[in-house]
């Protein structure tokens, strides 16, 4: 077996969360190694819709939403897909998901989501400063479009939650939104514009640029599959990989949807689910969107990027190990053509990735209970790209025993 390699701090996971953690730790003067089976930002961080949403604050589970789940899962074009053989494994998580929609909990969850998101565009610009790639993050609105005007009712819970927290909302007609986005179908009757947002025109390249900046600050990226994590008698974590053993007195688990599996042998059980998402990219779309646009009915987002027009969405529950079902991506492609009537669909590519989703829509950030020197930074669900910069700052503060920039209590693992 190769000789063990020591490192001051090891981050397990080279997605956008792990990259931002490594950058902030390096900025604090720490020696950092990042270990992942893939290269930087090659997993779920590469295939998202590119939305950077400082005003997102609505949990995935809302009061009364359970009534929609059967229809969503049974419809061939529904936004939720379930492989029924997986239901017994999903059921405990689903019970917690529905329980998190209690009216008494929603406000606190919304506040905690917003606290992680609020400064993300400025934080990204700070991280990108000096890279010559600052244009990877651009100002944008986030436009939610609807065929049924009732879905844009300001009194609905999702809009009331935002309005109560000062989110800049503008409720407009379909004709008004087509003045902003002329490519949209005339069948959209209403829209909600969320201002002061941002978007990435290439999420994978954003992660890779930041990883290169981390390398310039001394961070070492190692491609290796982590098989086991354990604490030895000296208080050092041994990280067994297919490329040998690594040791680290302080370790950050930022392995996305695989994080709970890595922690389980240590006796740490986290209700983390793989919420699989798909995208279709139209390489020569023939139309351009000026902002990120969410189809409120199909629950997918569309954005013009460097590689074409990307449409991303769906929530498929099938576990970590099941193969992709690209019928989901074809549904997105079909819905995208309804959204954008002039879309050229001749040249497309498809992708699937696993979102790490907790039942209460909040990530796990903080010390791992009972494991001194082990820290969590995973479970960001649909908001990993948005929440990565603040998660990096929080993680660096914890590992370096510094004051936290925001209250970390809502994200602690012991809430479960």
C-alpha positions in Angstrom: 0.0 0.0 0.0 1.3 3.5 -0.8 2.6 5.5 2.0 0.1 7.7 3.8 0.1 11.3 2.8 -0.4 13.9 5.6 -2.2 17.2 5.1 -3.3 20.0 7.3 -6.9 19.9 6.2 -8.5 17.6 3.7 -11.7 18.4 1.8 -13.5 15.3 0.5 -15.4 16.5 -2.6 -14.3 18.7 -5.5 -17.7 20.1 -6.4 -18.5 23.8 -6.2 -19.0 23.5 -2.4 -15.6 21.7 -1.8 -13.9 24.2 -4.1 -15.2 27.2 -2.2 -14.3 25.6 1.1 -10.8 25.0 -0.1 -10.4 28.6 -1.3 -11.5 30.0 2.0 -9.4 27.7 4.0 -6.3 28.5 1.8 -7.1 32.2 2.3 -6.9 31.6 6.0 -3.4 30.3 5.6 -4.1 26.6 5.9 -2.5 23.7 4.0 -5.4 22.1 2.0 -5.9 18.9 0.0 -9.1 18.2 -2.0 -9.9 14.6 -2.8 -12.5 13.5 -5.4 -12.8 10.6 -7.9 -13.6 13.3 -10.5 -11.9 16.5 -11.5 -13.1 19.9 -10.1 -16.8 20.7 -10.8 -17.3 17.6 -13.0 -20.3 16.2 -11.1 -23.6 17.9 -10.1 -21.8 21.2 -10.1 -21.4 21.1 -13.9 -24.9 20.4 -15.0 -27.1 22.8 -13.1 -29.3 25.6 -14.5 -26.7 28.3 -13.6 -29.1 30.3 -11.4 -27.3 32.3 -8.6 -30.2 33.3 -6.5 -29.6 35.5 -3.5 -33.3 35.9 -2.9 -34.3 32.2 -2.8 -35.9 31.4 0.5 -38.8 29.1 -0.3 -38.5 25.5 1.1 -39.1 22.6 -1.2 -41.9 21.3 1.1 -44.8 23.7 1.7 -48.1 23.3 3.6 -50.6 21.5 1.4 -48.1 20.6 -1.3 -48.5 16.9 -0.5 -51.7 17.0 -2.5 -49.8 17.6 -5.7 -47.3 14.8 -5.3 -49.5 11.9 -6.7 -50.3 13.9 -9.8 -46.7 15.0 -10.3 -45.4 11.4 -10.1 -48.1 9.8 -12.2 -47.9 12.3 -15.1 -45.4 11.4 -17.8 -44.5 15.2 -18.0 -44.7 15.8 -14.2 -41.8 17.4 -12.4 -41.3 14.5 -10.0 -40.4 10.9 -11.0 -40.2 7.9 -8.7 -38.9 4.5 -9.4 -41.5 2.6 -7.4 -39.1 -0.2 -6.3 -37.2 2.6 -4.4 -40.2 3.8 -2.5 -39.5 1.7 0.7 -36.1 3.2 0.9 -37.4 6.7 0.3 -40.3 6.5 2.7 -38.6 7.6 5.9 -37.1 10.7 4.1 -40.5 11.5 2.6 -42.2 11.4 6.0 -39.6 14.0 7.3 -40.0 16.0 4.1 -43.7 16.3 4.6 -43.3 17.0 8.3 -41.0 20.0 7.6 -44.0 21.7 5.9 -45.6 22.5 9.3 -46.6 26.2 9.3 -44.7 26.7 12.6 -41.4 25.7 10.9 -41.6 27.3 7.4 -40.6 30.8 8.5 -37.5 29.7 10.3 -36.4 27.5 7.4 -37.0 30.4 4.9 -34.9 32.7 7.1 -32.1 30.2 7.2 -32.1 29.6 3.5 -32.0 33.4 2.8 -29.1 33.9 5.3 -26.9 31.5 3.2 -27.9 33.0 -0.1 -28.1 36.7 0.4 -24.6 37.8 -0.4 -23.7 35.2 -3.0 -23.3 37.3 -6.1 -20.8 39.7 -4.3 -19.0 36.7 -2.8 -18.6 35.1 -6.2 -17.3 38.3 -7.6 -14.7 38.4 -4.8 -13.7 34.8 -5.4 -13.3 35.5 -9.2 -11.4 38.7 -8.8 -8.1 38.6 -10.5 -8.9 35.4 -12.5 -9.7 37.3 -15.8 -12.9 35.3 -15.8 -15.2 37.6 -13.8 -17.8 37.5 -16.6 -18.7 33.9 -15.7 -21.1 35.5 -13.2 -23.5 38.1 -14.7 -26.4 40.2 -13.3 -29.8 38.7 -14.1 -33.4 38.6 -13.1 -35.1 35.3 -12.3 -38.4 35.1 -14.2 -41.1 32.7 -13.2 -43.6 32.2 -16.0 -47.1 30.7 -15.9 -49.8 29.7 -18.3 -52.4 30.1 -15.5 -52.5 33.6 -13.9 -53.7 32.0 -10.6 -50.1 30.7 -10.0 -48.9 34.3 -10.0 -51.3 35.3 -7.2 -49.2 37.4 -4.7 -51.1 35.9 -1.8 -49.9 32.3 -2.5 -47.5 31.1 0.2 -44.4 31.0 -2.0 -44.8 34.7 -2.9 -45.9 35.7 0.6 -42.8 34.2 2.1 -40.6 36.1 -0.3 -42.5 39.4 0.1 -42.3 39.2 3.9 -38.5 39.0 3.6 -38.1 41.9 1.3 -37.6 40.0 -2.0 -37.8 42.4 -4.9 -40.9 41.0 -6.8 -42.7 42.3 -9.8 -46.0 40.7 -11.0 -46.5 41.2 -14.7 -48.7 40.0 -17.5 -47.4 37.6 -20.2 -47.3 40.5 -22.7 -45.0 42.5 -20.4 -42.6 39.6 -19.9 -42.4 39.0 -23.6 -41.0 42.6 -23.9 -38.1 41.3 -21.8 -37.9 37.8 -23.2 -39.3 37.9 -26.8 -38.6 34.2 -27.4 -41.2 33.1 -24.9 -44.5 31.4 -26.0 -47.6 33.6 -26.1 -49.4 31.0 -24.0 -47.8 32.4 -20.9 -50.3 34.6 -19.3 -48.4 35.9 -16.2 -45.0 36.1 -14.8 -43.1 37.1 -11.6 -39.8 38.9 -11.9 -37.3 38.5 -9.1 -34.7 41.2 -9.4 -31.1 41.5 -8.1 -30.1 38.0 -9.1 -27.2 36.6 -11.0 -26.4 33.6 -13.3 -23.4 31.7 -14.5 -23.0 31.3 -18.2 -20.9 28.1 -17.6 -21.2 26.5 -14.1 -18.5 23.9 -14.9 -16.0 26.5 -16.0 -16.8 28.6 -13.0 -15.9 25.8 -10.7 -12.7 25.0 -12.7 -11.6 28.6 -12.7 -12.0 28.8 -8.9 -10.2 25.5 -8.6 -7.3 26.9 -10.5 -7.2 29.9 -8.3 -7.2 27.5 -5.3 -4.2 25.7 -6.8 -2.4 29.0 -7.2 -2.8 29.4 -3.4 -1.3 26.0 -2.7 -4.4 23.8 -2.6 -3.6 20.3 -3.9 -6.3 18.4 -5.9 -6.0 14.7 -5.9 -8.2 12.4 -8.1 -9.0 9.4 -5.9 -12.2 7.5 -4.9 -12.6 7.7 -1.2 -13.7 4.3 0.2 -13.5 4.8 3.9 -13.1 7.4 6.6 -12.0 6.6 10.1 -10.4 8.2 13.2 -7.3 6.6 14.6 -6.2 6.6 18.2 -4.0 9.7 17.7 -7.0 11.8 16.7 -6.1 11.9 13.0 -8.6 10.9 10.2 -7.4 8.2 7.9 -8.9 8.4 4.4 -8.7 5.2 2.5 -8.9 5.6 -1.3 -8.2 3.6 -4.4 -5.0 5.6 -4.7 -3.7 4.9 -1.2 -4.2 6.2 2.3 -4.3 9.9 3.2 -4.3 11.3 6.8 -5.6 14.6 8.1 -6.2 16.0 11.6 -9.1 18.0 10.3 -11.4 16.8 7.5 -14.4 18.4 5.7 -17.0 16.1 4.1 -18.3 17.9 1.0 -19.2 14.9 -1.1 -22.7 15.9 -2.1 -25.2 13.1 -2.3 -22.5 10.6 -1.3 -21.8 12.3 2.0 -24.2 10.3 4.2 -22.9 7.0 2.8 -19.4 8.1 3.8 -20.5 9.1 7.4 -22.7 6.0 8.1 -19.8 3.7 9.1 -18.9 6.3 11.8 -22.4 5.9 13.3 -23.6 9.2 11.9 -26.9 8.9 10.2 -28.2 11.8 8.1 -31.5 11.8 6.1 -29.9 12.7 2.8 -31.5 11.7 -0.4 -30.2 11.7 -4.0 -32.7 14.0 -5.8 -31.6 13.3 -9.4 -31.9 16.2 -11.9 -31.6 16.2 -15.7 -30.8 18.7 -18.3 -30.9 19.1 -22.1 -28.6 21.5 -23.9 -29.6 22.9 -27.3 -26.3 23.6 -28.9 -27.6 25.8 -31.7 -30.9 27.1 -30.2 -31.6 29.9 -32.6 -33.1 31.9 -29.6 -31.6 33.7 -26.7 -32.8 34.3 -23.2 -31.6 37.5 -21.4 -32.3 36.1 -18.0 -32.8 32.8 -16.1 -36.4 31.7 -16.8 -38.4 29.1 -14.7 -41.4 27.4 -16.2 -43.6 27.4 -13.1 -45.7 24.5 -14.5 -43.0 22.2 -15.7 -40.6 23.2 -12.8 -37.6 23.5 -15.1 -35.2 26.4 -15.7 -33.8 27.7 -19.0 -30.8 29.8 -19.5 -28.5 30.8 -22.4 -25.0 29.7 -21.7 -21.7 29.4 -23.5 -22.5 25.9 -24.7 -26.0 26.7 -25.9 -29.4 26.9 -24.3 -29.6 24.7 -21.1 -32.9 23.5 -19.7 -32.6 21.8 -16.4 -35.0 20.4 -13.9 -36.9 17.3 -12.7 -36.7 15.6 -9.4 -36.2 11.8 -9.8 -36.0 9.5 -6.8 -34.2 6.3 -7.6 -31.2 6.2 -5.3 -27.5 6.8 -5.9 -26.7 3.6 -7.8 -29.5 3.4 -10.4 -28.6 4.3 -14.0 -30.0 7.5 -15.7 -33.4 7.4 -17.3 -33.0 9.9 -20.1 -36.7 9.9 -20.8 -36.7 12.6 -18.1 -34.3 14.8 -20.2 -36.5 14.2 -23.3 -39.5 15.5 -21.3 -37.5 18.6 -20.5 -36.7 19.0 -24.2 -40.4 18.7 -25.1 -41.4 21.3 -22.5 -38.6 23.6 -23.7 -40.0 23.6 -27.2 -43.4 24.6 -25.8 -41.7 27.4 -23.8 -39.8 28.7 -26.8 -41.7 28.0 -30.1 -38.7 29.0 -32.3 -36.2 26.8 -30.5 -34.0 24.8 -32.9 -33.9 21.3 -31.4 -31.6 19.7 -34.0 -28.5 19.4 -31.9 -29.0 18.4 -28.3 -27.1 16.7 -25.4 -28.4 15.2 -22.2 -27.1 14.8 -18.7 -28.1 13.6 -15.2 -26.7 14.5 -11.8 -27.6 13.9 -8.1 -28.6 16.7 -5.9 -27.9 16.1 -2.2 -31.3 16.9 -0.6 -32.3 17.0 3.1 -35.9 16.8 4.1 -36.0 20.3 5.5 -34.3 22.0 2.5 -31.4 23.1 4.7 -27.8 21.9 4.2 -25.7 20.2 6.8 -22.9 22.6 7.8 -21.0 22.2 11.0 -19.1 19.8 13.3 -20.0 16.2 12.9 -21.4 15.0 16.3 -19.0 12.7 18.2 -16.2 13.1 15.6 -13.7 15.8 16.8 -12.0 17.4 13.8 -14.7 16.3 11.3 -16.9 18.9 9.6 -19.9 18.7 7.2 -20.6 20.9 4.2 -23.2 19.1 2.1 -26.9 18.7 1.5 -27.6 21.9 -0.5 -30.3 20.4 -2.7 -31.3 22.8 -5.5 -29.1 25.6 -4.2 -25.6 24.3 -4.2 -24.3 26.9 -6.8 -26.0 29.7 -4.8 -24.9 28.6 -1.4 -21.3 27.6 -2.1 -19.5 30.9 -1.3 -21.1 31.3 2.1 -20.7 27.6 2.9 -17.0 28.1 2.2 -16.8 31.0 4.6 -18.7 29.2 7.3 -16.5 26.1 6.9 -13.3 28.0 7.1 -14.5 29.8 10.2 -15.4 26.5 11.9 -12.2 24.7 11.0 -10.1 27.7 12.0 -12.0 28.3 15.2 -13.0 31.8 14.1 -16.3 33.6 14.6 -19.0 32.6 12.1 -20.3 35.2 9.7 -23.9 34.0 10.2 -25.7 31.9 12.8 -24.9 28.3 12.0 -27.4 26.7 14.3 -30.1 25.9 11.6 -27.6 23.9 9.6 -26.1 21.8 12.4 -26.3 18.0 11.9 -27.7 17.3 15.4 -31.0 18.9 14.3 -31.9 15.5 13.0 
